Amino acid sequence: MANELAGKVAIVTGGASGIGYETAKALAAAGADVMLAVRDRSAGEKAAVAMNEAIGKAYAANRLRVVRQVRHSVNHAQDAID
């Protein structure tokens, strides 16, 4: 399962804690680059650091505008969002 999602970008809401964090970890472990869409930037950055140390690529964003920009960028870079 380590690279099933290689080359994919996952945007996880509520990724700073709880089920969102665990979901983000599982996606990163499967090879995805993970964007944590969070309300608390500090908590999101701490979660991203912990995830990067343990697994792989994770980024924190606390503004819907940023998440929309990521989605827009992904849409232009990829054929589809899965």
C-alpha positions, -999 to +999 in steps of 0.1 A: +000+000+000+030+023+003+027+038-032-009+032-042-015+069-042+018+081-055+014+112-077-020+120-061-029+150-040-053+146-011-070+175+006-082+165+041-105+188+061-100+187+098-066+171+093-050+186+125-066+161+149-089+131+153-103+112+124-091+138+099-055+134+111-057+096+110-072+098+075-044+122+063-018+098+078-033+068+060-033+088+027+003+099+032+013+063+040-003+052+008+020+077-011-003+108-015+008+144-010-015+156+017-029+191+022-044+196+057-073+221+055-076+233+091-092+261+111-062+265+135-031+271+114-008+264+144-024+230+151-023+222+114+014+231+111+022+209+142+002+180+126+020+185+093+054+185+110+045+153+129+032+136+098+063+147+077+086+132+104+067+099+105+055+094+069+058+119+042+046+151+025+019+171+043+010+208+042-013+229+064-036+256+051-061+274+073-079+295+048-106+283+023-090+306-003-058+286-001-076+253-004-095+266-034-062+277-049-047+243-044-078+227-060-075+251-089-038+243-094-044+206-092-072+209-118-048+225-142-019+201-134-040+169-134-067+155-157-090+150-127-093+150-090-101+115-078 
